[in-house]
Amino acid sequence: MKTIKIFVLIAILSLGVSACTEDFTNPANLVGTTWKATDVSKTVMASEFDYMSLKFTSKTNVDSYYKLKTETSETSGGSATYSISGKTITFTNPGGTSGGSGTIDGKTLTLTQEGVSLVFTKQ
């Protein structure tokens, strides 16, 4: 009887762990999530930025924000569309220009644009 209880407990714990793992390579799972890059030292205005963030508003749209060290709130950096193929995410700015691309691996999104890579973490 003790063996059965232990097996049932292990099975329940396994289900709980797998339910907590989200697949962010599926656009439906990105909707409503926020991702933040706190190491912005490689950006053009590194000395002025506190952080940058991405907020996924739909299966195809994302809003970007940044916070300056001298400000108390975020500022909108604009909107873009995105698409995902496997672990690769590609951003397109309004007008069709490239907004960069990167990879999603678990709760980490690495975005490269114009030779600069930023690592965003799901909040």
C-alpha positions as CSV (number, residue, x, y, z in Angstrom):
1,M,0.0,0.0,0.0
2,K,2.9,2.4,0.8
3,T,4.4,1.7,-2.6
4,I,1.1,2.7,-4.3
5,K,0.9,5.9,-2.3
6,I,4.4,6.9,-3.3
7,F,3.7,6.1,-7.0
8,V,0.6,8.2,-6.9
9,L,2.4,11.1,-5.2
10,I,5.2,11.0,-7.8
11,A,2.6,10.9,-10.7
12,I,0.8,13.9,-9.2
13,L,4.0,15.9,-8.8
14,S,5.1,15.1,-12.3
15,L,1.8,16.4,-13.7
16,G,2.2,19.6,-11.7
17,V,5.7,20.3,-13.0
18,S,4.7,19.6,-16.7
19,A,1.6,21.9,-16.3
20,C,3.9,24.8,-15.2
21,T,6.1,24.5,-18.2
22,E,4.8,26.8,-20.9
23,D,5.8,26.6,-24.6
24,F,6.5,30.2,-25.6
25,T,7.3,29.1,-29.1
26,N,3.5,28.9,-29.5
27,P,2.2,32.5,-30.2
28,A,-0.9,31.8,-28.2
29,N,1.2,31.3,-25.1
30,L,3.0,34.6,-25.6
31,V,-0.3,36.7,-25.5
32,G,-0.4,38.7,-22.3
33,T,3.2,38.1,-21.3
34,T,5.9,40.7,-20.6
35,W,9.6,40.2,-21.1
36,K,12.3,42.5,-19.7
37,A,15.9,43.1,-20.6
38,T,17.8,44.7,-17.7
39,D,21.3,44.5,-19.2
40,V,21.0,47.2,-21.8
41,S,24.8,48.1,-21.7
42,K,25.2,47.2,-25.5
43,T,22.5,49.6,-26.7
44,V,23.2,52.9,-28.3
45,M,21.8,54.9,-25.3
46,A,23.0,52.4,-22.7
47,S,23.9,55.1,-20.2
48,E,20.3,56.5,-20.3
49,F,18.3,53.2,-20.2
50,D,17.2,51.4,-17.1
51,Y,15.6,48.5,-19.0
52,M,13.6,47.6,-22.1
53,S,10.5,45.4,-22.2
54,L,8.3,43.6,-24.7
55,K,4.6,43.1,-24.2
56,F,2.9,40.6,-26.4
57,T,-0.7,41.9,-27.1
58,S,-1.8,39.2,-29.6
59,K,-0.6,36.2,-31.5
60,T,1.0,38.6,-34.0
61,N,1.5,41.9,-32.3
62,V,4.0,43.2,-29.7
63,D,4.6,46.5,-28.0
64,S,8.0,47.7,-26.9
65,Y,8.8,49.9,-24.0
66,Y,11.8,51.4,-22.3
67,K,12.5,53.1,-19.0
68,L,15.0,55.8,-18.8
69,K,17.1,56.1,-15.6
70,T,15.8,59.7,-15.2
71,E,12.1,58.9,-15.5
72,T,9.7,57.2,-13.2
73,S,7.6,55.4,-15.8
74,E,8.0,53.5,-19.0
75,T,7.8,55.1,-22.4
76,S,6.4,53.4,-25.5
77,G,9.0,52.4,-28.1
78,G,6.3,51.5,-30.6
79,S,4.6,48.4,-31.9
80,A,5.6,45.7,-34.3
81,T,4.4,42.3,-35.6
82,Y,6.1,39.0,-35.0
83,S,6.1,35.5,-36.3
84,I,7.6,32.3,-34.8
85,S,9.1,29.3,-36.6
86,G,10.4,26.7,-34.2
87,K,12.4,28.6,-31.6
88,T,13.1,31.6,-34.0
89,I,11.1,34.8,-33.5
90,T,11.2,37.5,-36.2
91,F,9.9,41.0,-35.6
92,T,8.7,43.4,-38.4
93,N,8.3,47.1,-37.8
94,P,5.5,49.1,-39.4
95,G,6.3,49.7,-43.0
96,G,7.8,46.2,-43.3
97,T,11.3,47.0,-42.1
98,S,13.1,44.4,-40.0
99,G,12.8,44.7,-36.2
100,G,15.3,42.1,-35.6
101,S,15.1,38.4,-34.9
102,G,16.1,36.0,-32.1
103,T,15.4,32.8,-30.3
104,I,13.1,31.8,-27.5
105,D,14.4,29.2,-25.1
106,G,12.2,28.6,-22.1
107,K,11.7,31.9,-20.4
108,T,14.5,33.6,-22.2
109,L,14.2,35.5,-25.4
110,T,17.4,36.7,-27.1
111,L,16.8,39.5,-29.6
112,T,19.4,40.6,-32.1
113,Q,19.0,43.8,-34.0
114,E,21.7,45.7,-36.0
115,G,24.4,43.6,-34.4
116,V,23.3,44.2,-30.8
117,S,21.8,41.3,-28.8
118,L,19.5,41.8,-25.8
119,V,18.4,39.0,-23.5
120,F,14.8,39.3,-22.3
121,T,13.4,37.3,-19.4
122,K,9.7,36.5,-19.0
123,Q,8.3,38.4,-16.0
